[in-house]
Amino acid sequence: MALAWADNMLAGGSAPDEQLKIRLRRSFTDAEIMELTYAMGSFIGYSKQLIMLGLEPESMPVTAVPIPS
């Protein structure tokens, strides 16, 4: 369930559909959802900062996706 939540966050940050929220609430409390979301958001943000600064490991494959205008 946590992986589905992470996939939704990584897919562009769109609002999750109702079914995903219902399934998530079956598995986690509101406090756990908040902690999970905060942890994933922090990791996603830090990883983007490292990539922008050119500090990712050389062996890590990086795919550049243009920002929609």
PDB file of N, CA, C and O in Angstrom:
ATOM      1  N   MET A   1       0.825  -1.180   0.000  1.00  0.00           N
ATOM      2  CA  MET A   1       0.000   0.000   0.000  1.00  0.00           C
ATOM      3  C   MET A   1       0.874   1.250   0.000  1.00  0.00           C
ATOM      4  O   MET A   1       0.588   2.208  -0.717  1.00  0.00           O
ATOM      5  N   ALA A   2       1.938   1.243   0.802  1.00  0.00           N
ATOM      6  CA  ALA A   2       2.845   2.394   0.845  1.00  0.00           C
ATOM      7  C   ALA A   2       3.479   2.629  -0.523  1.00  0.00           C
ATOM      8  O   ALA A   2       3.712   3.775  -0.909  1.00  0.00           O
ATOM      9  N   LEU A   3       3.759   1.558  -1.255  1.00  0.00           N
ATOM     10  CA  LEU A   3       4.348   1.710  -2.589  1.00  0.00           C
ATOM     11  C   LEU A   3       3.366   2.353  -3.563  1.00  0.00           C
ATOM     12  O   LEU A   3       3.772   3.153  -4.407  1.00  0.00           O
ATOM     13  N   ALA A   4       2.088   2.017  -3.458  1.00  0.00           N
ATOM     14  CA  ALA A   4       1.076   2.652  -4.311  1.00  0.00           C
ATOM     15  C   ALA A   4       1.001   4.141  -4.008  1.00  0.00           C
ATOM     16  O   ALA A   4       0.847   4.957  -4.918  1.00  0.00           O
ATOM     17  N   TRP A   5       1.110   4.499  -2.725  1.00  0.00           N
ATOM     18  CA  TRP A   5       1.094   5.898  -2.324  1.00  0.00           C
ATOM     19  C   TRP A   5       2.320   6.617  -2.889  1.00  0.00           C
ATOM     20  O   TRP A   5       2.210   7.731  -3.402  1.00  0.00           O
ATOM     21  N   ALA A   6       3.490   5.973  -2.792  1.00  0.00           N
ATOM     22  CA  ALA A   6       4.726   6.556  -3.336  1.00  0.00           C
ATOM     23  C   ALA A   6       4.626   6.705  -4.849  1.00  0.00           C
ATOM     24  O   ALA A   6       5.029   7.733  -5.393  1.00  0.00           O
ATOM     25  N   ASP A   7       4.094   5.697  -5.535  1.00  0.00           N
ATOM     26  CA  ASP A   7       3.927   5.786  -6.990  1.00  0.00           C
ATOM     27  C   ASP A   7       3.055   6.975  -7.364  1.00  0.00           C
ATOM     28  O   ASP A   7       3.342   7.673  -8.336  1.00  0.00           O
ATOM     29  N   ASN A   8       1.999   7.211  -6.607  1.00  0.00           N
ATOM     30  CA  ASN A   8       1.116   8.340  -6.883  1.00  0.00           C
ATOM     31  C   ASN A   8       1.873   9.660  -6.718  1.00  0.00           C
ATOM     32  O   ASN A   8       1.725  10.575  -7.527  1.00  0.00           O
ATOM     33  N   MET A   9       2.684   9.747  -5.660  1.00  0.00           N
ATOM     34  CA  MET A   9       3.442  10.983  -5.437  1.00  0.00           C
ATOM     35  C   MET A   9       4.471  11.211  -6.536  1.00  0.00           C
ATOM     36  O   MET A   9       4.668  12.342  -6.979  1.00  0.00           O
ATOM     37  N   LEU A  10       5.128  10.139  -6.977  1.00  0.00           N
ATOM     38  CA  LEU A  10       6.159  10.266  -8.008  1.00  0.00           C
ATOM     39  C   LEU A  10       5.583  10.477  -9.401  1.00  0.00           C
ATOM     40  O   LEU A  10       6.298  10.905 -10.307  1.00  0.00           O
ATOM     41  N   ALA A  11       4.312  10.184  -9.579  1.00  0.00           N
ATOM     42  CA  ALA A  11       3.686  10.279 -10.901  1.00  0.00           C
ATOM     43  C   ALA A  11       3.347  11.717 -11.282  1.00  0.00           C
ATOM     44  O   ALA A  11       2.714  11.942 -12.314  1.00  0.00           O
ATOM     45  N   GLY A  12       3.748  12.673 -10.489  1.00  0.00           N
ATOM     46  CA  GLY A  12       3.497  14.048 -10.858  1.00  0.00           C
ATOM     47  C   GLY A  12       2.764  14.843  -9.806  1.00  0.00           C
ATOM     48  O   GLY A  12       2.454  16.017 -10.012  1.00  0.00           O
ATOM     49  N   GLY A  13       2.484  14.221  -8.691  1.00  0.00           N
ATOM     50  CA  GLY A  13       1.869  14.962  -7.597  1.00  0.00           C
ATOM     51  C   GLY A  13       0.396  15.242  -7.757  1.00  0.00           C
ATOM     52  O   GLY A  13      -0.145  16.120  -7.084  1.00  0.00           O
ATOM     53  N   SER A  14      -0.272  14.502  -8.649  1.00  0.00           N
ATOM     54  CA  SER A  14      -1.710  14.729  -8.787  1.00  0.00           C
ATOM     55  C   SER A  14      -2.433  14.200  -7.560  1.00  0.00           C
ATOM     56  O   SER A  14      -1.913  13.353  -6.833  1.00  0.00           O
ATOM     57  N   ALA A  15      -3.618  14.703  -7.342  1.00  0.00           N
ATOM     58  CA  ALA A  15      -4.405  14.254  -6.191  1.00  0.00           C
ATOM     59  C   ALA A  15      -4.722  12.775  -6.346  1.00  0.00           C
ATOM     60  O   ALA A  15      -5.059  12.327  -7.442  1.00  0.00           O
ATOM     61  N   PRO A  16      -4.619  12.014  -5.269  1.00  0.00           N
ATOM     62  CA  PRO A  16      -4.924  10.580  -5.363  1.00  0.00           C
ATOM     63  C   PRO A  16      -6.414  10.353  -5.568  1.00  0.00           C
ATOM     64  O   PRO A  16      -7.250  11.138  -5.121  1.00  0.00           O
ATOM     65  N   ASP A  17      -6.724   9.263  -6.253  1.00  0.00           N
ATOM     66  CA  ASP A  17      -8.146   8.965  -6.428  1.00  0.00           C
ATOM     67  C   ASP A  17      -8.734   8.446  -5.112  1.00  0.00           C
ATOM     68  O   ASP A  17      -8.001   8.049  -4.207  1.00  0.00           O
ATOM     69  N   GLU A  18     -10.032   8.455  -5.024  1.00  0.00           N
ATOM     70  CA  GLU A  18     -10.724   8.077  -3.785  1.00  0.00           C
ATOM     71  C   GLU A  18     -10.426   6.640  -3.378  1.00  0.00           C
ATOM     72  O   GLU A  18     -10.280   6.356  -2.189  1.00  0.00           O
ATOM     73  N   GLN A  19     -10.335   5.732  -4.340  1.00  0.00           N
ATOM     74  CA  GLN A  19     -10.060   4.331  -4.023  1.00  0.00           C
ATOM     75  C   GLN A  19      -8.698   4.170  -3.349  1.00  0.00           C
ATOM     76  O   GLN A  19      -8.558   3.388  -2.408  1.00  0.00           O
ATOM     77  N   LEU A  20      -7.706   4.901  -3.824  1.00  0.00           N
ATOM     78  CA  LEU A  20      -6.380   4.830  -3.215  1.00  0.00           C
ATOM     79  C   LEU A  20      -6.425   5.354  -1.787  1.00  0.00           C
ATOM     80  O   LEU A  20      -5.818   4.767  -0.891  1.00  0.00           O
ATOM     81  N   LYS A  21      -7.133   6.445  -1.569  1.00  0.00           N
ATOM     82  CA  LYS A  21      -7.247   6.991  -0.206  1.00  0.00           C
ATOM     83  C   LYS A  21      -7.964   6.021   0.726  1.00  0.00           C
ATOM     84  O   LYS A  21      -7.572   5.871   1.883  1.00  0.00           O
ATOM     85  N   ILE A  22      -9.006   5.364   0.235  1.00  0.00           N
ATOM     86  CA  ILE A  22      -9.739   4.396   1.048  1.00  0.00           C
ATOM     87  C   ILE A  22      -8.830   3.226   1.417  1.00  0.00           C
ATOM     88  O   ILE A  22      -8.795   2.813   2.576  1.00  0.00           O
ATOM     89  N   ARG A  23      -8.093   2.688   0.440  1.00  0.00           N
ATOM     90  CA  ARG A  23      -7.183   1.576   0.710  1.00  0.00           C
ATOM     91  C   ARG A  23      -6.078   1.991   1.673  1.00  0.00           C
ATOM     92  O   ARG A  23      -5.686   1.213   2.543  1.00  0.00           O
ATOM     93  N   LEU A  24      -5.583   3.193   1.524  1.00  0.00           N
ATOM     94  CA  LEU A  24      -4.520   3.682   2.403  1.00  0.00           C
ATOM     95  C   LEU A  24      -5.019   3.774   3.840  1.00  0.00           C
ATOM     96  O   LEU A  24      -4.309   3.394   4.771  1.00  0.00           O
ATOM     97  N   ARG A  25      -6.229   4.275   4.023  1.00  0.00           N
ATOM     98  CA  ARG A  25      -6.786   4.426   5.379  1.00  0.00           C
ATOM     99  C   ARG A  25      -7.135   3.089   6.027  1.00  0.00           C
ATOM    100  O   ARG A  25      -7.277   3.009   7.247  1.00  0.00           O
ATOM    101  N   ARG A  26      -7.272   2.050   5.223  1.00  0.00           N
ATOM    102  CA  ARG A  26      -7.472   0.709   5.798  1.00  0.00           C
ATOM    103  C   ARG A  26      -6.176   0.182   6.415  1.00  0.00           C
ATOM    104  O   ARG A  26      -6.203  -0.619   7.349  1.00  0.00           O
ATOM    105  N   SER A  27      -5.052   0.638   5.886  1.00  0.00           N
ATOM    106  CA  SER A  27      -3.754   0.125   6.325  1.00  0.00           C
ATOM    107  C   SER A  27      -3.046   1.018   7.332  1.00  0.00           C
ATOM    108  O   SER A  27      -2.242   0.532   8.127  1.00  0.00           O
ATOM    109  N   PHE A  28      -3.335   2.330   7.311  1.00  0.00           N
ATOM    110  CA  PHE A  28      -2.591   3.278   8.135  1.00  0.00           C
ATOM    111  C   PHE A  28      -3.528   4.250   8.843  1.00  0.00           C
ATOM    112  O   PHE A  28      -4.617   4.553   8.353  1.00  0.00           O
ATOM    113  N   THR A  29      -3.087   4.733  10.003  1.00  0.00           N
ATOM    114  CA  THR A  29      -3.809   5.797  10.700  1.00  0.00           C
ATOM    115  C   THR A  29      -3.499   7.122  10.006  1.00  0.00           C
ATOM    116  O   THR A  29      -2.593   7.194   9.176  1.00  0.00           O
ATOM    117  N   ASP A  30      -4.252   8.170  10.347  1.00  0.00           N
ATOM    118  CA  ASP A  30      -3.979   9.488   9.762  1.00  0.00           C
ATOM    119  C   ASP A  30      -2.568   9.953  10.103  1.00  0.00           C
ATOM    120  O   ASP A  30      -1.885  10.531   9.257  1.00  0.00           O
ATOM    121  N   ALA A  31      -2.124   9.706  11.339  1.00  0.00           N
ATOM    122  CA  ALA A  31      -0.766  10.106  11.735  1.00  0.00           C
ATOM    123  C   ALA A  31       0.283   9.350  10.925  1.00  0.00           C
ATOM    124  O   ALA A  31       1.291   9.931  10.525  1.00  0.00           O
ATOM    125  N   GLU A  32       0.057   8.073  10.684  1.00  0.00           N
ATOM    126  CA  GLU A  32       1.010   7.285   9.891  1.00  0.00           C
ATOM    127  C   GLU A  32       1.034   7.749   8.438  1.00  0.00           C
ATOM    128  O   GLU A  32       2.093   7.785   7.812  1.00  0.00           O
ATOM    129  N   ILE A  33      -0.125   8.102   7.906  1.00  0.00           N
ATOM    130  CA  ILE A  33      -0.187   8.617   6.529  1.00  0.00           C
ATOM    131  C   ILE A  33       0.603   9.922   6.436  1.00  0.00           C
ATOM    132  O   ILE A  33       1.330  10.146   5.468  1.00  0.00           O
ATOM    133  N   MET A  34       0.457  10.779   7.443  1.00  0.00           N
ATOM    134  CA  MET A  34       1.188  12.046   7.455  1.00  0.00           C
ATOM    135  C   MET A  34       2.691  11.793   7.500  1.00  0.00           C
ATOM    136  O   MET A  34       3.445  12.403   6.742  1.00  0.00           O
ATOM    137  N   GLU A  35       3.131  10.895   8.385  1.00  0.00           N
ATOM    138  CA  GLU A  35       4.560  10.589   8.485  1.00  0.00           C
ATOM    139  C   GLU A  35       5.092  10.002   7.187  1.00  0.00           C
ATOM    140  O   GLU A  35       6.170  10.379   6.727  1.00  0.00           O
ATOM    141  N   LEU A  36       4.345   9.088   6.599  1.00  0.00           N
ATOM    142  CA  LEU A  36       4.747   8.463   5.344  1.00  0.00           C
ATOM    143  C   LEU A  36       4.845   9.495   4.228  1.00  0.00           C
ATOM    144  O   LEU A  36       5.813   9.507   3.467  1.00  0.00           O
ATOM    145  N   THR A  37       3.849  10.352   4.136  1.00  0.00           N
ATOM    146  CA  THR A  37       3.834  11.391   3.101  1.00  0.00           C
ATOM    147  C   THR A  37       4.984  12.372   3.295  1.00  0.00           C
ATOM    148  O   THR A  37       5.643  12.755   2.328  1.00  0.00           O
ATOM    149  N   TYR A  38       5.229  12.778   4.529  1.00  0.00           N
ATOM    150  CA  TYR A  38       6.329  13.707   4.814  1.00  0.00           C
ATOM    151  C   TYR A  38       7.669  13.066   4.469  1.00  0.00           C
ATOM    152  O   TYR A  38       8.523  13.706   3.855  1.00  0.00           O
ATOM    153  N   ALA A  39       7.858  11.819   4.857  1.00  0.00           N
ATOM    154  CA  ALA A  39       9.119  11.136   4.574  1.00  0.00           C
ATOM    155  C   ALA A  39       9.347  11.000   3.065  1.00  0.00           C
ATOM    156  O   ALA A  39      10.452  11.237   2.578  1.00  0.00           O
ATOM    157  N   MET A  40       8.309  10.621   2.337  1.00  0.00           N
ATOM    158  CA  MET A  40       8.450  10.471   0.887  1.00  0.00           C
ATOM    159  C   MET A  40       8.695  11.817   0.223  1.00  0.00           C
ATOM    160  O   MET A  40       9.534  11.926  -0.671  1.00  0.00           O
ATOM    161  N   GLY A  41       7.970  12.840   0.655  1.00  0.00           N
ATOM    162  CA  GLY A  41       8.173  14.171   0.084  1.00  0.00           C
ATOM    163  C   GLY A  41       9.572  14.688   0.345  1.00  0.00           C
ATOM    164  O   GLY A  41      10.180  15.304  -0.530  1.00  0.00           O
ATOM    165  N   SER A  42      10.089  14.443   1.539  1.00  0.00           N
ATOM    166  CA  SER A  42      11.453  14.866   1.867  1.00  0.00           C
ATOM    167  C   SER A  42      12.458  14.138   0.990  1.00  0.00           C
ATOM    168  O   SER A  42      13.370  14.755   0.440  1.00  0.00           O
ATOM    169  N   PHE A  43      12.293  12.829   0.857  1.00  0.00           N
ATOM    170  CA  PHE A  43      13.221  12.048   0.043  1.00  0.00           C
ATOM    171  C   PHE A  43      13.179  12.498  -1.412  1.00  0.00           C
ATOM    172  O   PHE A  43      14.225  12.671  -2.038  1.00  0.00           O
ATOM    173  N   ILE A  44      11.984  12.688  -1.953  1.00  0.00           N
ATOM    174  CA  ILE A  44      11.854  13.131  -3.351  1.00  0.00           C
ATOM    175  C   ILE A  44      12.526  14.486  -3.529  1.00  0.00           C
ATOM    176  O   ILE A  44      13.247  14.701  -4.504  1.00  0.00           O
ATOM    177  N   GLY A  45      12.291  15.403  -2.585  1.00  0.00           N
ATOM    178  CA  GLY A  45      12.905  16.724  -2.674  1.00  0.00           C
ATOM    179  C   GLY A  45      14.417  16.676  -2.590  1.00  0.00           C
ATOM    180  O   GLY A  45      15.107  17.327  -3.375  1.00  0.00           O
ATOM    181  N   TYR A  46      14.940  15.902  -1.636  1.00  0.00           N
ATOM    182  CA  TYR A  46      16.398  15.792  -1.493  1.00  0.00           C
ATOM    183  C   TYR A  46      17.022  15.150  -2.722  1.00  0.00           C
ATOM    184  O   TYR A  46      18.088  15.576  -3.167  1.00  0.00           O
ATOM    185  N   SER A  47      16.379  14.138  -3.272  1.00  0.00           N
ATOM    186  CA  SER A  47      16.947  13.484  -4.447  1.00  0.00           C
ATOM    187  C   SER A  47      16.979  14.441  -5.635  1.00  0.00           C
ATOM    188  O   SER A  47      17.927  14.418  -6.420  1.00  0.00           O
ATOM    189  N   LYS A  48      15.962  15.277  -5.775  1.00  0.00           N
ATOM    190  CA  LYS A  48      15.957  16.257  -6.868  1.00  0.00           C
ATOM    191  C   LYS A  48      17.049  17.305  -6.663  1.00  0.00           C
ATOM    192  O   LYS A  48      17.691  17.727  -7.625  1.00  0.00           O
ATOM    193  N   GLN A  49      17.265  17.728  -5.416  1.00  0.00           N
ATOM    194  CA  GLN A  49      18.342  18.674  -5.134  1.00  0.00           C
ATOM    195  C   GLN A  49      19.704  18.085  -5.494  1.00  0.00           C
ATOM    196  O   GLN A  49      20.529  18.756  -6.113  1.00  0.00           O
ATOM    197  N   LEU A  50      19.936  16.836  -5.108  1.00  0.00           N
ATOM    198  CA  LEU A  50      21.214  16.196  -5.419  1.00  0.00           C
ATOM    199  C   LEU A  50      21.440  16.104  -6.919  1.00  0.00           C
ATOM    200  O   LEU A  50      22.546  16.347  -7.404  1.00  0.00           O
ATOM    201  N   ILE A  51      20.402  15.757  -7.645  1.00  0.00           N
ATOM    202  CA  ILE A  51      20.527  15.658  -9.096  1.00  0.00           C
ATOM    203  C   ILE A  51      20.802  17.032  -9.700  1.00  0.00           C
ATOM    204  O   ILE A  51      21.660  17.159 -10.574  1.00  0.00           O
ATOM    205  N   MET A  52      20.088  18.061  -9.248  1.00  0.00           N
ATOM    206  CA  MET A  52      20.301  19.416  -9.784  1.00  0.00           C
ATOM    207  C   MET A  52      21.718  19.925  -9.493  1.00  0.00           C
ATOM    208  O   MET A  52      22.290  20.671 -10.286  1.00  0.00           O
ATOM    209  N   LEU A  53      22.273  19.516  -8.355  1.00  0.00           N
ATOM    210  CA  LEU A  53      23.635  19.921  -7.998  1.00  0.00           C
ATOM    211  C   LEU A  53      24.701  19.016  -8.613  1.00  0.00           C
ATOM    212  O   LEU A  53      25.897  19.260  -8.451  1.00  0.00           O
ATOM    213  N   GLY A  54      24.271  17.980  -9.312  1.00  0.00           N
ATOM    214  CA  GLY A  54      25.214  17.060  -9.937  1.00  0.00           C
ATOM    215  C   GLY A  54      25.907  16.145  -8.943  1.00  0.00           C
ATOM    216  O   GLY A  54      27.028  15.699  -9.191  1.00  0.00           O
ATOM    217  N   LEU A  55      25.256  15.856  -7.815  1.00  0.00           N
ATOM    218  CA  LEU A  55      25.884  15.067  -6.763  1.00  0.00           C
ATOM    219  C   LEU A  55      25.383  13.621  -6.693  1.00  0.00           C
ATOM    220  O   LEU A  55      25.678  12.911  -5.732  1.00  0.00           O
ATOM    221  N   GLU A  56      24.635  13.187  -7.696  1.00  0.00           N
ATOM    222  CA  GLU A  56      24.170  11.807  -7.683  1.00  0.00           C
ATOM    223  C   GLU A  56      25.343  10.869  -7.979  1.00  0.00           C
ATOM    224  O   GLU A  56      26.313  11.280  -8.616  1.00  0.00           O
ATOM    225  N   PRO A  57      25.264   9.618  -7.524  1.00  0.00           N
ATOM    226  CA  PRO A  57      26.348   8.675  -7.816  1.00  0.00           C
ATOM    227  C   PRO A  57      26.521   8.493  -9.318  1.00  0.00           C
ATOM    228  O   PRO A  57      25.542   8.486 -10.064  1.00  0.00           O
ATOM    229  N   GLU A  58      27.763   8.346  -9.759  1.00  0.00           N
ATOM    230  CA  GLU A  58      28.020   8.204 -11.191  1.00  0.00           C
ATOM    231  C   GLU A  58      27.349   6.975 -11.787  1.00  0.00           C
ATOM    232  O   GLU A  58      26.996   6.969 -12.966  1.00  0.00           O
ATOM    233  N   SER A  59      27.172   5.938 -10.982  1.00  0.00           N
ATOM    234  CA  SER A  59      26.564   4.713 -11.480  1.00  0.00           C
ATOM    235  C   SER A  59      25.039   4.778 -11.544  1.00  0.00           C
ATOM    236  O   SER A  59      24.399   3.854 -12.046  1.00  0.00           O
ATOM    237  N   MET A  60      24.454   5.869 -11.037  1.00  0.00           N
ATOM    238  CA  MET A  60      23.000   5.985 -11.009  1.00  0.00           C
ATOM    239  C   MET A  60      22.473   6.461 -12.354  1.00  0.00           C
ATOM    240  O   MET A  60      22.879   7.517 -12.838  1.00  0.00           O
ATOM    241  N   PRO A  61      21.567   5.687 -12.969  1.00  0.00           N
ATOM    242  CA  PRO A  61      20.983   6.155 -14.227  1.00  0.00           C
ATOM    243  C   PRO A  61      20.050   7.331 -13.962  1.00  0.00           C
ATOM    244  O   PRO A  61      19.223   7.284 -13.051  1.00  0.00           O
ATOM    245  N   VAL A  62      20.185   8.371 -14.753  1.00  0.00           N
ATOM    246  CA  VAL A  62      19.361   9.568 -14.591  1.00  0.00           C
ATOM    247  C   VAL A  62      18.616   9.827 -15.889  1.00  0.00           C
ATOM    248  O   VAL A  62      19.207   9.800 -16.969  1.00  0.00           O
ATOM    249  N   THR A  63      17.337  10.074 -15.781  1.00  0.00           N
ATOM    250  CA  THR A  63      16.522  10.418 -16.943  1.00  0.00           C
ATOM    251  C   THR A  63      16.051  11.857 -16.749  1.00  0.00           C
ATOM    252  O   THR A  63      15.388  12.175 -15.762  1.00  0.00           O
ATOM    253  N   ALA A  64      16.400  12.717 -17.696  1.00  0.00           N
ATOM    254  CA  ALA A  64      15.959  14.118 -17.626  1.00  0.00           C
ATOM    255  C   ALA A  64      14.609  14.237 -18.321  1.00  0.00           C
ATOM    256  O   ALA A  64      14.459  13.855 -19.482  1.00  0.00           O
ATOM    257  N   VAL A  65      13.647  14.761 -17.609  1.00  0.00           N
ATOM    258  CA  VAL A  65      12.301  14.959 -18.169  1.00  0.00           C
ATOM    259  C   VAL A  65      12.051  16.455 -18.188  1.00  0.00           C
ATOM    260  O   VAL A  65      12.115  17.100 -17.141  1.00  0.00           O
ATOM    261  N   PRO A  66      11.765  17.030 -19.369  1.00  0.00           N
ATOM    262  CA  PRO A  66      11.535  18.469 -19.426  1.00  0.00           C
ATOM    263  C   PRO A  66      10.289  18.873 -18.636  1.00  0.00           C
ATOM    264  O   PRO A  66       9.308  18.132 -18.569  1.00  0.00           O
ATOM    265  N   ILE A  67      10.353  20.050 -18.050  1.00  0.00           N
ATOM    266  CA  ILE A  67       9.217  20.578 -17.306  1.00  0.00           C
ATOM    267  C   ILE A  67       8.198  21.117 -18.293  1.00  0.00           C
ATOM    268  O   ILE A  67       8.542  21.911 -19.168  1.00  0.00           O
ATOM    269  N   PRO A  68       6.935  20.691 -18.159  1.00  0.00           N
ATOM    270  CA  PRO A  68       5.915  21.206 -19.081  1.00  0.00           C
ATOM    271  C   PRO A  68       5.721  22.704 -18.916  1.00  0.00           C
ATOM    272  O   PRO A  68       5.773  23.227 -17.803  1.00  0.00           O
ATOM    273  N   SER A  69       5.504  23.373 -20.001  1.00  0.00           N
ATOM    274  CA  SER A  69       5.301  24.819 -19.917  1.00  0.00           C
ATOM    275  C   SER A  69       3.865  25.202 -20.127  1.00  0.00           C
ATOM    276  O   SER A  69       3.530  26.386 -20.087  1.00  0.00           O
TER     277      SER A  69
END
